Amino acid sequence: MEIIPNYHPMLVHFSIALLIIATLFYSASLLFGSGERSQTLLAAARWNLWVGVAISFVTVLTGWMAYNSVANDALSHQAMTLHMKWALPTLGLWIVAVSWGFFSRKIKASLIFILFLWISTASLLVTGYLGAENVYRHGIGVMRLPASIDEGEGHGHEEAAEGREHSSGHEQ
């Protein structure tokens, strides 16, 4: 694991994808009433929810390990702390959702349950956005950032575009 300092970046995408898919499948199950399609969607939704929450426990654990091990300055530490302050309650929402879904195994998902899933999904999306800002805005957990063109290194996209124009014989 030389390139990636911890497993958090790999696991987080599974959590996000599975939990969003669970919300979409539960929502879609409402469209089909209580028929066979609805039951198939509910089964898929439950599996995505259960696996998504299980992986989310490991995701939060590896996030905590990253929080305590990656290099950061005061500004990036503040950003990581904000991400963590969203991640823990978000996991709590999903624990409530998986418990609710497990203990109320009705033929059809209730509208209030699906609304709760959408609230949980919104919290998940904010948490994911804050995590992405940690990486892409603050450079947390990356080995190096490319030098800016303004700093005299790198390459200019304008030069590459000019080369294509001249090679194709078109002038603007």
C-alpha positions, 0 to 999 in steps of 0.5 A: 500500500505504498501509493494509497496510504490506507484502505479508506479511499477504496472502501468509501466508494462501495459504501456510497454506491451500495447505499444509494442503490438501496435507496433507489431500489426501495423507491422503485419498489413503490412503483410496482405495488406488491407484485413480483417486481416489487418483491424482487426490488425489495430483496435487492434493496435489502441486500444492498442496504445490509452489505452497504452498512456492513462495509460502511462500518469498515469504511468509517474505521479506516477513515478514523485510521486515516484521520489519525495518520495522514499528513495535514496542516491546520486547514486540512485538519479542520476539513478532515474534522468536518468530514468526520463530524458528518460521517459518524452521524451519517453512519448512525442514520444508516444503522437506524435504516438497516434496523428499521428495514430488518425489523419491519419486513413488510411486503411493501416498504413504507413511504416514511421509511423511503423518505428516511432513506432519502434523508440518509442518502442526502447526508451520505452525499454531503459526507462524500462531498466533504471527503472529496474536498479533503482529497481534491482541494486539500491534497490529503492522502495523496503522494504528490500534487502536480506542479501548476502551469503557473509555476513554470512546470507542466504542460499547456493545453493550448499548445497541444490544441495548436498542434492538432489544428496544424496537423489537421490543416485547419486554421482558425 
